[in-house]
């Protein structure tokens, strides 16, 4: 951001950078699912329907819609994603079935369901590999997501699966980072 920044880099021994938008192109892609208690194809179908049925989209739902082809359904209730909640939810009650489905961060949803050790292992494996992981849970017996005052509320849930996303790296990133390390600069992300 300053004219002498390039010249100053010759004196740098440690380079600290963030990842999102700096090293990555800020475009996530659907990577894979880990089903829990259901068939992988069934999980992919409902995840795809979830993504294309939401009234408000975000990068996560766009990545799911791109990676999992599905036909939109009409939700009977919805809680759009918010960064404060770190989850979004849809309720369906149609010919394909009824129920509430929630996609979000494990730390925000874990109180609503039990998680088995194998799922925890998979979640950790993907996280350690640098993937972004979310949980997908549901309840087939409920079709409302708001209390009497109109506030978002979740019922008890069953974990249906874990969803992994990858960040698209910027072009020529590997060569750029290699040039720094080849010249003795330590990288901290």
HUZI-V139155 format. One line per field, one symbol per residue. ss: DSSP state (@ for helix, = for strand, . for the rest). psi: psi as a letter, one per 20 degrees, with the letter a starting at -180 (. if undefined). burial: I if it has 16 or more other ideal C-beta (glycine too) atoms within 10 Angstrom, else O. A space follows every 10 residues. Layout:
BEGIN
ss->???
psi->???
burial->???
END
This chain:
BEGIN
ss->....@@@@@@ @..===.... ...======= =====....@ @@@@@@@@@@ @@@.....@@ @@@@@@@... ......==== ==....==== ====..==== ====.@@@@@ @@....@@@@ @@@@@@@@.. .========. .....=.... .=.....=== =========. ..@@@@@@@@ @@...===.
psi->iqhjgghhhi jphpopqrgp ighrjkoqqp grqoqojrqg hgghghgggg giiqhprahg hggghhhopr pqroqiqqoq qqhghkqqqq pqnahirrrp pppapghhih iirqpqhhhg ggggggghjj qppqqprroi jqjqjqahjj qppqrqrpph rppqqqppqq qjgggghhgg hhjjpppo.
burial->OOOOOOOOOO OOOOOOOOOO OOIIOOOIOI IIIIIIOOOO OOIIIIIIII IIIIOOOOOI IIIIIOIIOI OOIOIOIIIO IOOOIOIIII IIIOOOOOII IIIIOIOOIO OIIOIOOOIO OIIOOIOOOO IIIIIIIIIO OIIOIOOOOO OIOIIOIOII IIIIIIIOOO OOOOOOIOOI OOOOOOOOO
END
